[in-house]
Amino acid sequence: MKKDIDKPSSRELSGVRIGFALCGSFCTFAEAKKTAFTLTDSGAILTPIFSFNASTINTRFGNAKTHIEEFEGICGNPPILTIEQAEPIGPKSLFDLVLVAPCTGNTLAKLAIGIVDTPVTMAVKSHLRNDRPVLLAPATNDALSASAKNIGTLLNYRNIFFVPISQDDPSAKPRSCIADYSKIPEAVSAALSYKQLQPIIY
């Protein structure tokens, strides 16, 4: 596998094991599914991981059970849905990288101060024990207000990297930011080399 930050070739991620974690920013699930397809097409081996909210709440963006079934179908592996299932990720060295996409403001806050009370936060904590990279794709309405301090804190943490973000609706939601899902493959390649894809905010 290449070690630079160039855009991945069609099979550049072949054999890379990724824990694909989802939190409850349901409006981004369609983009997350497209990203899962792209990563599997690049040869990555994905395992879906759901927060409790992501795995149980039905919204206008879809039924929770349907989301789980669709991601399992895309990834080809059964989902991790409980803290107990997520805990062995580190001890068993299950993944090369954990991607949290979408990563809500709630999860950003928990990761920033070390709260572990969902399958996603446990997955991140367990994975980090092995000094392996975690890639966060934020989606939060308060990225430039309450969540800004948590993003800043996490940017200083070892082995945590970010998918580049931008304001998604500056007029109606001036403090809201969302990750650019089209940049996730590049950000994955960068994070696997322990590099932050730039620019972080654009």
BABA-859916 format. One line per 5 residues: number of its first residue (from 1); their letters; for each residue z, x, y of N, C-alpha, C. Coordinates in steps of 0.05 Angstrom, whole numbers, always signed. Example, Ala and Ser with C-alpha at 12.3 -4.5 7.8 and 13.67 -1.06 7.14 Angstrom:
% residues 2
1> AS> +156,+264,-114,+156,+246,-90,+156,+264,-66; +142,+257,-45,+143,+273,-21,+157,+258,+1
END
This chain:
% residues 202
1> MKKDI> +0,+17,-24,+0,+0,+0,+0,+17,+25; -16,+10,+45,-17,+25,+70,+9,+24,+84; +15,+44,+100,+40,+46,+114,+38,+44,+144; +14,+37,+154,+11,+33,+183,+15,+3,+189; +9,-4,+214,+13,-32,+222,-13,-46,+227
6> DKPSS> -35,-36,+214,-60,-50,+217,-60,-77,+203; -78,-94,+210,-80,-120,+197,-85,-116,+168; -69,-130,+150,-72,-126,+122,-100,-133,+112; -110,-116,+93,-135,-123,+79,-129,-146,+60; -150,-156,+46,-147,-180,+30,-126,-178,+8
11> RELSG> -122,-154,-3,-103,-151,-25,-82,-130,-18; -78,-124,+7,-60,-103,+15,-31,-108,+6; -23,-133,+4,+4,-139,-3,+7,-144,-33; -12,-135,-49,-11,-139,-77,+15,-129,-90; +29,-148,-103,+53,-141,-117,+78,-141,-100
16> VRIGF> +75,-144,-74,+99,-145,-57,+114,-171,-61; +140,-168,-67,+157,-191,-73,+170,-201,-47; +165,-226,-39,+175,-236,-14,+191,-262,-20; +215,-262,-9,+231,-287,-9,+223,-302,+17; +210,-324,+13,+200,-340,+36,+220,-362,+42
21> ALCGS> +236,-357,+63,+258,-375,+69,+251,-394,+92; +259,-419,+89,+253,-440,+108,+278,-453,+118; +280,-456,+145,+302,-471,+157,+290,-497,+170; +307,-513,+182,+299,-540,+190,+284,-544,+215; +265,-526,+221,+247,-532,+243,+222,-545,+231
26> FCTFA> +224,-571,+225,+205,-585,+208,+176,-586,+220; +175,-585,+247,+148,-586,+260,+131,-561,+254; +144,-540,+243,+129,-516,+237,+122,-513,+208; +130,-533,+191,+126,-530,+162,+96,-528,+155; +79,-542,+169,+51,-541,+163,+40,-513,+167
31> EAKKT> +49,-499,+188,+40,-472,+192,+53,-453,+171; +77,-459,+164,+90,-443,+143,+75,-445,+117; +65,-469,+110,+50,-472,+85,+24,-456,+86; +10,-457,+109,-14,-441,+112,-8,-411,+109; +15,-402,+120,+22,-374,+118,+28,-367,+89
36> AFTLT> +41,-385,+75,+47,-379,+46,+21,-376,+31; +1,-393,+37,-25,-389,+24,-37,-362,+31; -36,-354,+56,-48,-329,+65,-34,-305,+51; -8,-306,+49,+7,-284,+37,+1,-282,+7; -1,-305,-7,-7,-304,-35,-36,-295,-39
41> DSGAI> -54,-302,-21,-82,-292,-23,-83,-262,-19; -63,-252,-4,-62,-223,+1,-49,-208,-23; -41,-223,-43,-30,-211,-67,+1,-211,-68; +14,-222,-48,+43,-222,-48,+53,-243,-69; +77,-237,-79,+90,-255,-98,+113,-269,-83
46> LTPIF> +111,-295,-79,+129,-309,-62,+149,-326,-78; +174,-327,-69,+194,-346,-79,+205,-362,-55; +202,-388,-55,+212,-404,-33,+243,-406,-34; +255,-405,-10,+284,-408,-7,+288,-429,+15; +303,-449,+10,+308,-471,+29,+337,-471,+39
51> SFNAS> +340,-475,+65,+366,-481,+75,+374,-509,+66; +399,-516,+68,+407,-543,+60,+393,-565,+76; +390,-561,+102,+376,-580,+118,+347,-582,+110; +334,-560,+106,+305,-560,+99,+300,-573,+72; +319,-572,+54,+315,-584,+28,+325,-612,+24
56> TINTR> +338,-624,+45,+349,-650,+42,+341,-671,+63; +331,-662,+86,+326,-680,+108,+297,-689,+108; +293,-716,+109,+266,-727,+111,+260,-732,+141; +237,-725,+150,+230,-729,+178,+201,-740,+180; +192,-744,+205,+165,-753,+209,+145,-732,+201
61> FGNAK> +154,-708,+196,+136,-686,+187,+135,-684,+157; +149,-702,+143,+147,-703,+114,+173,-707,+100; +170,-712,+74,+193,-717,+56,+203,-690,+45; +230,-687,+44,+242,-662,+36,+233,-654,+7; +233,-673,-11,+225,-668,-38,+196,-659,-40
66> THIEE> +179,-671,-24,+151,-664,-23,+147,-635,-13; +162,-628,+8,+160,-601,+18,+168,-581,-3; +189,-586,-18,+198,-568,-39,+176,-565,-60; +165,-588,-68,+144,-587,-89,+119,-572,-80; +112,-576,-54,+88,-563,-44,+92,-533,-42
71> FEGIC> +115,-524,-33,+119,-495,-31,+122,-483,-58; +134,-497,-77,+135,-487,-104,+107,-484,-116; +89,-503,-110,+62,-501,-120,+47,-478,-107; +51,-474,-81,+37,-452,-67,+47,-425,-77; +73,-423,-80,+85,-397,-87,+83,-391,-117
76> GNPPI> +84,-412,-133,+83,-407,-162,+109,-399,-174; +131,-402,-158,+157,-396,-168,+177,-418,-161; +197,-423,-177,+216,-444,-170,+232,-437,-145; +240,-457,-129,+254,-451,-105,+283,-444,-109; +294,-429,-90,+323,-424,-88,+334,-445,-69
81> LTIEQ> +353,-461,-79,+363,-484,-63,+393,-484,-59; +407,-465,-71,+436,-464,-69,+445,-436,-62; +470,-434,-51,+482,-408,-45,+485,-392,-71; +493,-405,-92,+496,-392,-118,+470,-379,-128; +448,-393,-124,+422,-382,-132,+413,-358,-114
86> AEPIG> +422,-359,-89,+414,-338,-70,+430,-312,-73; +455,-315,-82,+473,-291,-83,+462,-268,-99; +449,-272,-122,+439,-249,-138,+415,-234,-126; +404,-244,-104,+380,-231,-92,+385,-201,-88; +408,-194,-76,+414,-166,-72,+421,-151,-97
91> PKSLF> +441,-160,-113,+448,-146,-137,+425,-142,-157; +407,-161,-158,+384,-158,-177,+359,-147,-163; +361,-140,-138,+338,-129,-123,+313,-145,-127; +315,-171,-121,+294,-190,-127,+270,-188,-109; +274,-179,-84,+252,-179,-64,+249,-152,-50
96> DLVLV> +225,-147,-41,+219,-125,-24,+224,-132,+5; +221,-157,+12,+225,-167,+39,+233,-196,+38; +250,-204,+56,+257,-233,+60,+245,-241,+87; +229,-262,+86,+217,-274,+110,+229,-301,+116; +240,-305,+139,+252,-330,+147,+233,-343,+167
101> APCTG> +218,-363,+158,+197,-375,+174,+194,-405,+167; +205,-423,+183,+216,-418,+209,+246,-410,+208; +254,-395,+228,+282,-388,+232,+293,-403,+256; +310,-422,+252,+320,-439,+274,+341,-424,+291; +347,-436,+314,+368,-425,+331,+395,-425,+317
106> NTLAK> +400,-445,+300,+425,-447,+285,+427,-423,+266; +406,-417,+252,+406,-394,+233,+407,-367,+248; +393,-365,+271,+395,-341,+287,+424,-335,+294; +439,-356,+303,+467,-353,+311,+484,-344,+287; +479,-356,+264,+495,-349,+241,+490,-320,+232
111> LAIGI> +465,-312,+232,+459,-285,+224,+470,-265,+244; +471,-272,+270,+480,-254,+290,+510,-248,+287; +525,-267,+277,+554,-263,+274,+564,-263,+246; +545,-262,+227,+553,-259,+199,+564,-283,+184; +556,-307,+193,+564,-331,+178,+545,-335,+155
116> VDTPV> +556,-340,+131,+540,-344,+107,+548,-371,+95; +533,-392,+101,+541,-418,+90,+516,-435,+83; +493,-422,+79,+469,-436,+70,+455,-417,+51; +437,-427,+34,+421,-409,+17,+405,-388,+33; +396,-395,+57,+380,-376,+72,+398,-353,+83
121> TMAVK> +421,-360,+95,+438,-339,+105,+449,-321,+82; +454,-333,+59,+463,-317,+36,+440,-299,+27; +415,-310,+27,+392,-294,+18,+390,-269,+36; +392,-273,+62,+389,-251,+81,+412,-231,+77; +436,-240,+75,+459,-222,+72,+456,-206,+46
126> SHLRN> +450,-220,+24,+448,-207,-2,+426,-186,-3; +403,-193,+10,+380,-175,+11,+386,-150,+28; +400,-154,+50,+406,-131,+68,+424,-110,+55; +439,-118,+35,+457,-98,+22,+441,-75,+10; +415,-80,+5,+398,-59,-7,+382,-44,+14
131> DRPVL> +389,-47,+40,+374,-34,+61,+345,-40,+61; +338,-65,+55,+310,-74,+54,+305,-92,+78; +280,-95,+87,+274,-109,+112,+276,-139,+110; +285,-151,+132,+285,-180,+136,+267,-185,+161; +249,-205,+158,+231,-212,+180,+236,-240,+189
136> LAPAT> +243,-244,+214,+250,-270,+225,+227,-281,+242; +221,-307,+238,+200,-321,+254,+214,-344,+269; +225,-339,+293,+240,-359,+307,+224,-384,+314; +238,-406,+314,+227,-431,+325,+251,-447,+336; +255,-445,+362,+278,-458,+374,+274,-465,+403
141> NDALS> +284,-488,+410,+281,-498,+438,+298,-482,+458; +317,-466,+448,+334,-452,+467,+332,-422,+464; +308,-412,+456,+304,-383,+453,+309,-368,+478; +304,-380,+502,+308,-366,+527,+333,-376,+541; +351,-388,+526,+377,-396,+537,+398,-389,+517
146> ASAKN> +410,-409,+503,+433,-403,+486,+426,-384,+463; +402,-385,+452,+395,-367,+430,+386,-340,+439; +382,-336,+465,+372,-310,+474,+391,-287,+467; +417,-292,+469,+436,-271,+463,+436,-264,+433; +431,-284,+417,+430,-279,+388,+405,-264,+380
151> IGTLL> +383,-270,+392,+358,-255,+388,+362,-226,+396; +375,-222,+419,+380,-195,+429,+398,-180,+410; +419,-193,+400,+437,-181,+381,+422,-172,+355; +406,-190,+345,+392,-185,+320,+371,-163,+323; +359,-160,+346,+340,-139,+351,+353,-111,+349
156> NYRNI> +379,-110,+352,+393,-85,+350,+404,-80,+322; +400,-99,+304,+410,-95,+276,+390,-80,+259; +401,-62,+243,+385,-47,+225,+371,-65,+204; +345,-60,+200,+330,-73,+179,+322,-102,+185; +327,-111,+210,+319,-138,+218,+296,-136,+238
161> FFVPI> +274,-150,+233,+250,-148,+249,+242,-177,+256; +225,-179,+277,+216,-205,+287,+186,-208,+286; +177,-232,+279,+149,-239,+284,+146,-244,+314; +125,-234,+327,+122,-239,+356,+123,-268,+363; +136,-274,+386,+141,-301,+395,+129,-305,+423
166> SQDDP> +125,-331,+429,+116,-338,+456,+127,-366,+463; +126,-373,+488,+133,-400,+496,+112,-420,+486; +121,-441,+473,+102,-460,+461,+95,-483,+479; +112,-488,+499,+106,-510,+519,+121,-504,+544; +112,-485,+561,+128,-476,+584,+134,-499,+604
171> SAKPR> +116,-519,+606,+121,-540,+625,+142,-560,+616; +139,-569,+591,+158,-590,+581,+183,-578,+569; +180,-553,+558,+203,-540,+545,+205,-511,+554; +213,-506,+578,+211,-479,+589,+228,-458,+576; +247,-465,+559,+264,-445,+545,+257,-443,+515
176> SCIAD> +237,-457,+507,+229,-458,+479,+210,-436,+471; +214,-424,+448,+195,-404,+438,+190,-409,+408; +167,-401,+399,+160,-403,+371,+144,-378,+363; +148,-370,+338,+134,-347,+328,+104,-353,+324; +88,-333,+327,+59,-335,+322,+54,-331,+292
181> YSKIP> +50,-352,+277,+47,-350,+248,+22,-334,+240; +2,-333,+257,-21,-317,+250,-15,-288,+249; +7,-279,+261,+14,-251,+261,+34,-244,+238; +41,-263,+222,+61,-257,+201,+51,-236,+181; +26,-238,+171,+17,-216,+153,+20,-188,+165
186> EAVSA> +12,-185,+190,+15,-159,+203,+44,-152,+206; +61,-171,+213,+89,-166,+217,+102,-159,+190; +93,-171,+168,+103,-164,+142,+97,-135,+135; +72,-127,+139,+64,-99,+134,+80,-80,+151; +84,-87,+176,+100,-69,+193,+129,-67,+184
191> ALSYK> +141,-90,+177,+169,-90,+169,+173,-75,+143; +153,-77,+125,+155,-61,+100,+155,-31,+105; +144,-23,+128,+145,+5,+137,+169,+9,+156; +186,-11,+159,+210,-9,+176,+201,-5,+205; +180,-19,+213,+171,-18,+241,+170,-47,+252
196> QLQPI> +174,-49,+278,+172,-74,+292,+145,-78,+303; +131,-99,+295,+105,-105,+307,+108,-111,+337; +91,-100,+353,+91,-104,+382,+67,-118,+392; +68,-132,+415,+92,-137,+430,+109,-159,+416; +135,-158,+421,+153,-178,+409,+150,-205,+423
201> IY> +147,-204,+450,+144,-228,+466,+118,-226,+481; +101,-246,+481,+75,-243,+494,+67,-269,+508
END
